[in-house]
Amino acid sequence: MLASHINWHVPFFVLAGLSLLVLGAAAWVMPSLRGHLARVRDEHPVARTLAVLSRPDHQMAFLFMFLLTFTGFVVFPNIANYMVMNVGLTEKQLPLIYLFGGLCTVFSMNWIGRWADRSDKLRVFVLMSLSATIPLVAITNLPRVHLLIAVGTSTLLWICMSGRMVPAMSMMTASIEAQYRGGFMSINSSVQQFAAGLAAYLSGQIMAQTPSGELTHFPAIGALSVVCALTCIYLARYLKSPEQPATTVSALPAEG
């Protein structure tokens, strides 16, 4: 809305300003967590990075996070254009997609997090991933519909896709030993950014446009996203749990 009513630069300046506030608040409030560094102070950073990358359980977690991110970002960058060009929303109606999706996930992610804490995290992840396939297929095949249907479909997609991340991040971080966790999370951020960029690039190569301006091949992108979501369910079984060593990780090549 800021970009539409003022200038497209404005959201970036606002994001930078908010980031500075968060940085200041984090420096003031968050405790210093440096106890684990005493064990790795004499180790070269390159050797440390290779140690993180060489562990099979870490490799499985990186692959899991890559596909988890890819599943969403192969679809998300195209939703705005598809909603305007194919579904028939106006540019002024488009912010409603993100407004209602964002408001609902504020509550749904908290509820799903509590559910995952009380129940089995893998089970919650599987259920949320299977649920996400429904709005994925729906939104990538959506014809010209009423605004309420478009907003409802996109909001359901936001809830299900963000809901997968809650148990997924919990399972993934629990599979990493504390001494490796900082380095792992740094590399994991790079994996997420690479997956998001690659997904957006590939979807852009698949998408086409008719002379009338409508986008084509979006259903194929939706099918690709569904395949990735189902693959994540398969890979999640091989993440090490905090209660049990990742013996199944080493068994993956044999089963494959």
C-alpha positions as protocol buffer text, in pm:
chain_id: "A"
residue {
  index: 1
  type: MET
  ca { x: 0 y: 0 z: 0 }
}
residue {
  index: 2
  type: LEU
  ca { x: 289 y: 235 z: 74 }
}
residue {
  index: 3
  type: ALA
  ca { x: 437 y: 156 z: -266 }
}
residue {
  index: 4
  type: SER
  ca { x: 103 y: 217 z: -441 }
}
residue {
  index: 5
  type: HIS
  ca { x: 18 y: 542 z: -265 }
}
residue {
  index: 6
  type: ILE
  ca { x: 364 y: 700 z: -219 }
}
residue {
  index: 7
  type: ASN
  ca { x: 662 y: 542 z: -394 }
}
residue {
  index: 8
  type: TRP
  ca { x: 803 y: 193 z: -441 }
}
residue {
  index: 9
  type: HIS
  ca { x: 1117 y: 296 z: -248 }
}
residue {
  index: 10
  type: VAL
  ca { x: 921 y: 368 z: 70 }
}
residue {
  index: 11
  type: PRO
  ca { x: 866 y: 5 z: 188 }
}
residue {
  index: 12
  type: PHE
  ca { x: 1240 y: -56 z: 172 }
}
residue {
  index: 13
  type: PHE
  ca { x: 1317 y: 249 z: 383 }
}
residue {
  index: 14
  type: VAL
  ca { x: 1050 y: 144 z: 633 }
}
residue {
  index: 15
  type: LEU
  ca { x: 1196 y: -208 z: 645 }
}
residue {
  index: 16
  type: ALA
  ca { x: 1546 y: -67 z: 706 }
}
residue {
  index: 17
  type: GLY
  ca { x: 1416 y: 157 z: 985 }
}
residue {
  index: 18
  type: LEU
  ca { x: 1228 y: -126 z: 1154 }
}
residue {
  index: 19
  type: SER
  ca { x: 1536 y: -348 z: 1124 }
}
residue {
  index: 20
  type: LEU
  ca { x: 1743 y: -88 z: 1308 }
}
residue {
  index: 21
  type: LEU
  ca { x: 1484 y: -79 z: 1586 }
}
residue {
  index: 22
  type: VAL
  ca { x: 1489 y: -459 z: 1613 }
}
residue {
  index: 23
  type: LEU
  ca { x: 1870 y: -457 z: 1615 }
}
residue {
  index: 24
  type: GLY
  ca { x: 1877 y: -205 z: 1898 }
}
residue {
  index: 25
  type: ALA
  ca { x: 1613 y: -394 z: 2095 }
}
residue {
  index: 26
  type: ALA
  ca { x: 1796 y: -725 z: 2048 }
}
residue {
  index: 27
  type: ALA
  ca { x: 2127 y: -575 z: 2163 }
}
residue {
  index: 28
  type: TRP
  ca { x: 1956 y: -435 z: 2473 }
}
residue {
  index: 29
  type: VAL
  ca { x: 1730 y: -726 z: 2569 }
}
residue {
  index: 30
  type: MET
  ca { x: 1885 y: -1051 z: 2444 }
}
residue {
  index: 31
  type: PRO
  ca { x: 2147 y: -1221 z: 2665 }
}
residue {
  index: 32
  type: SER
  ca { x: 2496 y: -1298 z: 2539 }
}
residue {
  index: 33
  type: LEU
  ca { x: 2522 y: -1663 z: 2437 }
}
residue {
  index: 34
  type: ARG
  ca { x: 2895 y: -1724 z: 2398 }
}
residue {
  index: 35
  type: GLY
  ca { x: 2959 y: -2023 z: 2623 }
}
residue {
  index: 36
  type: HIS
  ca { x: 2977 y: -2267 z: 2334 }
}
residue {
  index: 37
  type: LEU
  ca { x: 3257 y: -2067 z: 2167 }
}
residue {
  index: 38
  type: ALA
  ca { x: 3512 y: -2179 z: 2426 }
}
residue {
  index: 39
  type: ARG
  ca { x: 3520 y: -2523 z: 2267 }
}
residue {
  index: 40
  type: VAL
  ca { x: 3579 y: -2397 z: 1913 }
}
residue {
  index: 41
  type: ARG
  ca { x: 3798 y: -2093 z: 1964 }
}
residue {
  index: 42
  type: ASP
  ca { x: 4111 y: -2269 z: 1837 }
}
residue {
  index: 43
  type: GLU
  ca { x: 3939 y: -2412 z: 1528 }
}
residue {
  index: 44
  type: HIS
  ca { x: 3977 y: -2235 z: 1191 }
}
residue {
  index: 45
  type: PRO
  ca { x: 3646 y: -2099 z: 1053 }
}
residue {
  index: 46
  type: VAL
  ca { x: 3693 y: -2292 z: 726 }
}
residue {
  index: 47
  type: ALA
  ca { x: 3747 y: -2617 z: 915 }
}
residue {
  index: 48
  type: ARG
  ca { x: 3446 y: -2536 z: 1129 }
}
residue {
  index: 49
  type: THR
  ca { x: 3230 y: -2480 z: 821 }
}
residue {
  index: 50
  type: LEU
  ca { x: 3348 y: -2804 z: 661 }
}
residue {
  index: 51
  type: ALA
  ca { x: 3270 y: -2986 z: 984 }
}
residue {
  index: 52
  type: VAL
  ca { x: 2913 y: -2855 z: 973 }
}
residue {
  index: 53
  type: LEU
  ca { x: 2872 y: -2944 z: 605 }
}
residue {
  index: 54
  type: SER
  ca { x: 3023 y: -3292 z: 628 }
}
residue {
  index: 55
  type: ARG
  ca { x: 2779 y: -3441 z: 881 }
}
residue {
  index: 56
  type: PRO
  ca { x: 2506 y: -3658 z: 720 }
}
residue {
  index: 57
  type: ASP
  ca { x: 2237 y: -3534 z: 958 }
}
residue {
  index: 58
  type: HIS
  ca { x: 2322 y: -3174 z: 868 }
}
residue {
  index: 59
  type: GLN
  ca { x: 2313 y: -3254 z: 495 }
}
residue {
  index: 60
  type: MET
  ca { x: 1969 y: -3408 z: 537 }
}
residue {
  index: 61
  type: ALA
  ca { x: 1850 y: -3100 z: 726 }
}
residue {
  index: 62
  type: PHE
  ca { x: 1987 y: -2867 z: 456 }
}
residue {
  index: 63
  type: LEU
  ca { x: 1813 y: -3067 z: 181 }
}
residue {
  index: 64
  type: PHE
  ca { x: 1492 y: -3063 z: 383 }
}
residue {
  index: 65
  type: MET
  ca { x: 1508 y: -2685 z: 429 }
}
residue {
  index: 66
  type: PHE
  ca { x: 1596 y: -2632 z: 62 }
}
residue {
  index: 67
  type: LEU
  ca { x: 1284 y: -2814 z: -57 }
}
residue {
  index: 68
  type: LEU
  ca { x: 1072 y: -2660 z: 218 }
}
residue {
  index: 69
  type: THR
  ca { x: 1164 y: -2311 z: 97 }
}
residue {
  index: 70
  type: PHE
  ca { x: 1146 y: -2408 z: -271 }
}
residue {
  index: 71
  type: THR
  ca { x: 789 y: -2533 z: -224 }
}
residue {
  index: 72
  type: GLY
  ca { x: 664 y: -2188 z: -132 }
}
residue {
  index: 73
  type: PHE
  ca { x: 879 y: -1959 z: -341 }
}
residue {
  index: 74
  type: VAL
  ca { x: 811 y: -2138 z: -667 }
}
residue {
  index: 75
  type: VAL
  ca { x: 450 y: -2012 z: -625 }
}
residue {
  index: 76
  type: PHE
  ca { x: 455 y: -1699 z: -405 }
}
residue {
  index: 77
  type: PRO
  ca { x: 632 y: -1452 z: -639 }
}
residue {
  index: 78
  type: ASN
  ca { x: 369 y: -1510 z: -909 }
}
residue {
  index: 79
  type: ILE
  ca { x: 56 y: -1484 z: -696 }
}
residue {
  index: 80
  type: ALA
  ca { x: 23 y: -1105 z: -716 }
}
residue {
  index: 81
  type: ASN
  ca { x: 44 y: -1093 z: -1097 }
}
residue {
  index: 82
  type: TYR
  ca { x: -183 y: -1396 z: -1134 }
}
residue {
  index: 83
  type: MET
  ca { x: -446 y: -1245 z: -906 }
}
residue {
  index: 84
  type: VAL
  ca { x: -454 y: -927 z: -1115 }
}
residue {
  index: 85
  type: MET
  ca { x: -415 y: -1068 z: -1466 }
}
residue {
  index: 86
  type: ASN
  ca { x: -608 y: -1396 z: -1438 }
}
residue {
  index: 87
  type: VAL
  ca { x: -837 y: -1375 z: -1135 }
}
residue {
  index: 88
  type: GLY
  ca { x: -942 y: -1015 z: -1199 }
}
residue {
  index: 89
  type: LEU
  ca { x: -841 y: -834 z: -880 }
}
residue {
  index: 90
  type: THR
  ca { x: -754 y: -467 z: -907 }
}
residue {
  index: 91
  type: GLU
  ca { x: -427 y: -320 z: -785 }
}
residue {
  index: 92
  type: LYS
  ca { x: -614 y: -159 z: -494 }
}
residue {
  index: 93
  type: GLN
  ca { x: -767 y: -493 z: -392 }
}
residue {
  index: 94
  type: LEU
  ca { x: -436 y: -679 z: -406 }
}
residue {
  index: 95
  type: PRO
  ca { x: -311 y: -567 z: -59 }
}
residue {
  index: 96
  type: LEU
  ca { x: -611 y: -746 z: 94 }
}
residue {
  index: 97
  type: ILE
  ca { x: -449 y: -1077 z: -2 }
}
residue {
  index: 98
  type: TYR
  ca { x: -148 y: -1003 z: 220 }
}
residue {
  index: 99
  type: LEU
  ca { x: -341 y: -815 z: 490 }
}
residue {
  index: 100
  type: PHE
  ca { x: -581 y: -1098 z: 573 }
}
residue {
  index: 101
  type: GLY
  ca { x: -316 y: -1365 z: 520 }
}
residue {
  index: 102
  type: GLY
  ca { x: -80 y: -1189 z: 758 }
}
residue {
  index: 103
  type: LEU
  ca { x: -344 y: -1124 z: 1023 }
}
residue {
  index: 104
  type: CYS
  ca { x: -461 y: -1486 z: 1023 }
}
residue {
  index: 105
  type: THR
  ca { x: -110 y: -1631 z: 1045 }
}
residue {
  index: 106
  type: VAL
  ca { x: -40 y: -1420 z: 1355 }
}
residue {
  index: 107
  type: PHE
  ca { x: -292 y: -1640 z: 1534 }
}
residue {
  index: 108
  type: SER
  ca { x: -266 y: -1964 z: 1337 }
}
residue {
  index: 109
  type: MET
  ca { x: 112 y: -2001 z: 1376 }
}
residue {
  index: 110
  type: ASN
  ca { x: 81 y: -1959 z: 1753 }
}
residue {
  index: 111
  type: TRP
  ca { x: -199 y: -2216 z: 1766 }
}
residue {
  index: 112
  type: ILE
  ca { x: -7 y: -2461 z: 1545 }
}
residue {
  index: 113
  type: GLY
  ca { x: 304 y: -2409 z: 1759 }
}
residue {
  index: 114
  type: ARG
  ca { x: 111 y: -2502 z: 2073 }
}
residue {
  index: 115
  type: TRP
  ca { x: -35 y: -2802 z: 1891 }
}
residue {
  index: 116
  type: ALA
  ca { x: 312 y: -2915 z: 1782 }
}
residue {
  index: 117
  type: ASP
  ca { x: 443 y: -2879 z: 2141 }
}
residue {
  index: 118
  type: ARG
  ca { x: 161 y: -3093 z: 2279 }
}
residue {
  index: 119
  type: SER
  ca { x: 157 y: -3347 z: 1997 }
}
residue {
  index: 120
  type: ASP
  ca { x: 411 y: -3522 z: 1776 }
}
residue {
  index: 121
  type: LYS
  ca { x: 589 y: -3258 z: 1565 }
}
residue {
  index: 122
  type: LEU
  ca { x: 633 y: -3488 z: 1267 }
}
residue {
  index: 123
  type: ARG
  ca { x: 262 y: -3569 z: 1268 }
}
residue {
  index: 124
  type: VAL
  ca { x: 172 y: -3199 z: 1278 }
}
residue {
  index: 125
  type: PHE
  ca { x: 414 y: -3127 z: 994 }
}
residue {
  index: 126
  type: VAL
  ca { x: 268 y: -3405 z: 781 }
}
residue {
  index: 127
  type: LEU
  ca { x: -88 y: -3288 z: 840 }
}
residue {
  index: 128
  type: MET
  ca { x: -7 y: -2924 z: 763 }
}
residue {
  index: 129
  type: SER
  ca { x: 189 y: -3020 z: 451 }
}
residue {
  index: 130
  type: LEU
  ca { x: -96 y: -3234 z: 320 }
}
residue {
  index: 131
  type: SER
  ca { x: -340 y: -2953 z: 400 }
}
residue {
  index: 132
  type: ALA
  ca { x: -122 y: -2707 z: 206 }
}
residue {
  index: 133
  type: THR
  ca { x: -156 y: -2907 z: -115 }
}
residue {
  index: 134
  type: ILE
  ca { x: -525 y: -2816 z: -137 }
}
residue {
  index: 135
  type: PRO
  ca { x: -486 y: -2434 z: -153 }
}
residue {
  index: 136
  type: LEU
  ca { x: -171 y: -2479 z: -363 }
}
residue {
  index: 137
  type: VAL
  ca { x: -369 y: -2654 z: -634 }
}
residue {
  index: 138
  type: ALA
  ca { x: -664 y: -2418 z: -588 }
}
residue {
  index: 139
  type: ILE
  ca { x: -475 y: -2090 z: -614 }
}
residue {
  index: 140
  type: THR
  ca { x: -267 y: -2197 z: -915 }
}
residue {
  index: 141
  type: ASN
  ca { x: -586 y: -2297 z: -1102 }
}
residue {
  index: 142
  type: LEU
  ca { x: -808 y: -2015 z: -978 }
}
residue {
  index: 143
  type: PRO
  ca { x: -1035 y: -1866 z: -1248 }
}
residue {
  index: 144
  type: ARG
  ca { x: -1203 y: -1525 z: -1232 }
}
residue {
  index: 145
  type: VAL
  ca { x: -1387 y: -1534 z: -900 }
}
residue {
  index: 146
  type: HIS
  ca { x: -1534 y: -1301 z: -642 }
}
residue {
  index: 147
  type: LEU
  ca { x: -1290 y: -1110 z: -421 }
}
residue {
  index: 148
  type: LEU
  ca { x: -1397 y: -1307 z: -111 }
}
residue {
  index: 149
  type: ILE
  ca { x: -1312 y: -1640 z: -274 }
}
residue {
  index: 150
  type: ALA
  ca { x: -973 y: -1513 z: -390 }
}
residue {
  index: 151
  type: VAL
  ca { x: -889 y: -1374 z: -44 }
}
residue {
  index: 152
  type: GLY
  ca { x: -1016 y: -1689 z: 127 }
}
residue {
  index: 153
  type: THR
  ca { x: -807 y: -1917 z: -95 }
}
residue {
  index: 154
  type: SER
  ca { x: -490 y: -1714 z: -52 }
}
residue {
  index: 155
  type: THR
  ca { x: -545 y: -1684 z: 324 }
}
residue {
  index: 156
  type: LEU
  ca { x: -583 y: -2062 z: 355 }
}
residue {
  index: 157
  type: LEU
  ca { x: -260 y: -2102 z: 159 }
}
residue {
  index: 158
  type: TRP
  ca { x: -80 y: -1859 z: 392 }
}
residue {
  index: 159
  type: ILE
  ca { x: -205 y: -2045 z: 701 }
}
residue {
  index: 160
  type: CYS
  ca { x: -109 y: -2391 z: 576 }
}
residue {
  index: 161
  type: MET
  ca { x: 228 y: -2297 z: 428 }
}
residue {
  index: 162
  type: SER
  ca { x: 338 y: -2098 z: 734 }
}
residue {
  index: 163
  type: GLY
  ca { x: 199 y: -2373 z: 957 }
}
residue {
  index: 164
  type: ARG
  ca { x: 442 y: -2622 z: 804 }
}
residue {
  index: 165
  type: MET
  ca { x: 735 y: -2406 z: 909 }
}
residue {
  index: 166
  type: VAL
  ca { x: 656 y: -2420 z: 1282 }
}
residue {
  index: 167
  type: PRO
  ca { x: 710 y: -2794 z: 1339 }
}
residue {
  index: 168
  type: ALA
  ca { x: 967 y: -2809 z: 1057 }
}
residue {
  index: 169
  type: MET
  ca { x: 1199 y: -2555 z: 1221 }
}
residue {
  index: 170
  type: SER
  ca { x: 1154 y: -2722 z: 1558 }
}
residue {
  index: 171
  type: MET
  ca { x: 1245 y: -3064 z: 1418 }
}
residue {
  index: 172
  type: MET
  ca { x: 1538 y: -2930 z: 1221 }
}
residue {
  index: 173
  type: THR
  ca { x: 1702 y: -2728 z: 1500 }
}
residue {
  index: 174
  type: ALA
  ca { x: 1650 y: -3016 z: 1744 }
}
residue {
  index: 175
  type: SER
  ca { x: 1847 y: -3241 z: 1510 }
}
residue {
  index: 176
  type: ILE
  ca { x: 2159 y: -3022 z: 1541 }
}
residue {
  index: 177
  type: GLU
  ca { x: 2403 y: -3050 z: 1831 }
}
residue {
  index: 178
  type: ALA
  ca { x: 2445 y: -2727 z: 2029 }
}
residue {
  index: 179
  type: GLN
  ca { x: 2813 y: -2690 z: 1937 }
}
residue {
  index: 180
  type: TYR
  ca { x: 2724 y: -2679 z: 1567 }
}
residue {
  index: 181
  type: ARG
  ca { x: 2397 y: -2487 z: 1588 }
}
residue {
  index: 182
  type: GLY
  ca { x: 2527 y: -2134 z: 1524 }
}
residue {
  index: 183
  type: GLY
  ca { x: 2727 y: -2233 z: 1217 }
}
residue {
  index: 184
  type: PHE
  ca { x: 2446 y: -2455 z: 1095 }
}
residue {
  index: 185
  type: MET
  ca { x: 2187 y: -2177 z: 1118 }
}
residue {
  index: 186
  type: SER
  ca { x: 2416 y: -1937 z: 930 }
}
residue {
  index: 187
  type: ILE
  ca { x: 2460 y: -2184 z: 644 }
}
residue {
  index: 188
  type: ASN
  ca { x: 2091 y: -2266 z: 662 }
}
residue {
  index: 189
  type: SER
  ca { x: 2007 y: -1901 z: 593 }
}
residue {
  index: 190
  type: SER
  ca { x: 2215 y: -1919 z: 276 }
}
residue {
  index: 191
  type: VAL
  ca { x: 2039 y: -2240 z: 176 }
}
residue {
  index: 192
  type: GLN
  ca { x: 1702 y: -2072 z: 220 }
}
residue {
  index: 193
  type: GLN
  ca { x: 1803 y: -1768 z: 15 }
}
residue {
  index: 194
  type: PHE
  ca { x: 1945 y: -1987 z: -262 }
}
residue {
  index: 195
  type: ALA
  ca { x: 1630 y: -2202 z: -270 }
}
residue {
  index: 196
  type: ALA
  ca { x: 1406 y: -1894 z: -284 }
}
residue {
  index: 197
  type: GLY
  ca { x: 1608 y: -1739 z: -566 }
}
residue {
  index: 198
  type: LEU
  ca { x: 1626 y: -2060 z: -767 }
}
residue {
  index: 199
  type: ALA
  ca { x: 1253 y: -2124 z: -720 }
}
residue {
  index: 200
  type: ALA
  ca { x: 1162 y: -1773 z: -837 }
}
residue {
  index: 201
  type: TYR
  ca { x: 1394 y: -1803 z: -1137 }
}
residue {
  index: 202
  type: LEU
  ca { x: 1260 y: -2144 z: -1244 }
}
residue {
  index: 203
  type: SER
  ca { x: 898 y: -2038 z: -1207 }
}
residue {
  index: 204
  type: GLY
  ca { x: 974 y: -1732 z: -1418 }
}
residue {
  index: 205
  type: GLN
  ca { x: 1114 y: -1959 z: -1689 }
}
residue {
  index: 206
  type: ILE
  ca { x: 806 y: -2182 z: -1679 }
}
residue {
  index: 207
  type: MET
  ca { x: 549 y: -1901 z: -1679 }
}
residue {
  index: 208
  type: ALA
  ca { x: 432 y: -1748 z: -2006 }
}
residue {
  index: 209
  type: GLN
  ca { x: 187 y: -1476 z: -2103 }
}
residue {
  index: 210
  type: THR
  ca { x: -89 y: -1463 z: -2363 }
}
residue {
  index: 211
  type: PRO
  ca { x: -136 y: -1161 z: -2592 }
}
residue {
  index: 212
  type: SER
  ca { x: -428 y: -1057 z: -2371 }
}
residue {
  index: 213
  type: GLY
  ca { x: -197 y: -1044 z: -2069 }
}
residue {
  index: 214
  type: GLU
  ca { x: -308 y: -1357 z: -1883 }
}
residue {
  index: 215
  type: LEU
  ca { x: -40 y: -1583 z: -1731 }
}
residue {
  index: 216
  type: THR
  ca { x: -13 y: -1945 z: -1840 }
}
residue {
  index: 217
  type: HIS
  ca { x: 149 y: -2262 z: -1699 }
}
residue {
  index: 218
  type: PHE
  ca { x: 72 y: -2161 z: -1339 }
}
residue {
  index: 219
  type: PRO
  ca { x: -101 y: -2498 z: -1280 }
}
residue {
  index: 220
  type: ALA
  ca { x: 224 y: -2672 z: -1374 }
}
residue {
  index: 221
  type: ILE
  ca { x: 407 y: -2463 z: -1115 }
}
residue {
  index: 222
  type: GLY
  ca { x: 144 y: -2559 z: -860 }
}
residue {
  index: 223
  type: ALA
  ca { x: 197 y: -2927 z: -941 }
}
residue {
  index: 224
  type: LEU
  ca { x: 573 y: -2884 z: -897 }
}
residue {
  index: 225
  type: SER
  ca { x: 514 y: -2721 z: -558 }
}
residue {
  index: 226
  type: VAL
  ca { x: 289 y: -3008 z: -449 }
}
residue {
  index: 227
  type: VAL
  ca { x: 555 y: -3264 z: -547 }
}
residue {
  index: 228
  type: CYS
  ca { x: 813 y: -3073 z: -340 }
}
residue {
  index: 229
  type: ALA
  ca { x: 574 y: -3056 z: -43 }
}
residue {
  index: 230
  type: LEU
  ca { x: 521 y: -3431 z: -53 }
}
residue {
  index: 231
  type: THR
  ca { x: 895 y: -3490 z: -85 }
}
residue {
  index: 232
  type: CYS
  ca { x: 946 y: -3281 z: 231 }
}
residue {
  index: 233
  type: ILE
  ca { x: 713 y: -3519 z: 415 }
}
residue {
  index: 234
  type: TYR
  ca { x: 934 y: -3809 z: 307 }
}
residue {
  index: 235
  type: LEU
  ca { x: 1256 y: -3633 z: 408 }
}
residue {
  index: 236
  type: ALA
  ca { x: 1117 y: -3525 z: 745 }
}
residue {
  index: 237
  type: ARG
  ca { x: 1118 y: -3889 z: 856 }
}
residue {
  index: 238
  type: TYR
  ca { x: 1499 y: -3888 z: 843 }
}
residue {
  index: 239
  type: LEU
  ca { x: 1557 y: -3584 z: 1061 }
}
residue {
  index: 240
  type: LYS
  ca { x: 1715 y: -3677 z: 1393 }
}
residue {
  index: 241
  type: SER
  ca { x: 1482 y: -3623 z: 1688 }
}
residue {
  index: 242
  type: PRO
  ca { x: 1612 y: -3488 z: 2021 }
}
residue {
  index: 243
  type: GLU
  ca { x: 1514 y: -3813 z: 2189 }
}
residue {
  index: 244
  type: GLN
  ca { x: 1663 y: -4051 z: 1935 }
}
residue {
  index: 245
  type: PRO
  ca { x: 1989 y: -4041 z: 1735 }
}
residue {
  index: 246
  type: ALA
  ca { x: 1954 y: -4007 z: 1360 }
}
residue {
  index: 247
  type: THR
  ca { x: 2013 y: -4375 z: 1282 }
}
residue {
  index: 248
  type: THR
  ca { x: 1763 y: -4350 z: 998 }
}
residue {
  index: 249
  type: VAL
  ca { x: 1971 y: -4080 z: 829 }
}
residue {
  index: 250
  type: SER
  ca { x: 2250 y: -4324 z: 753 }
}
residue {
  index: 251
  type: ALA
  ca { x: 1992 y: -4573 z: 632 }
}
residue {
  index: 252
  type: LEU
  ca { x: 1851 y: -4337 z: 370 }
}
residue {
  index: 253
  type: PRO
  ca { x: 2094 y: -4429 z: 86 }
}
residue {
  index: 254
  type: ALA
  ca { x: 2030 y: -4799 z: 142 }
}
residue {
  index: 255
  type: GLU
  ca { x: 1653 y: -4751 z: 131 }
}
residue {
  index: 256
  type: GLY
  ca { x: 1683 y: -4517 z: -166 }
}
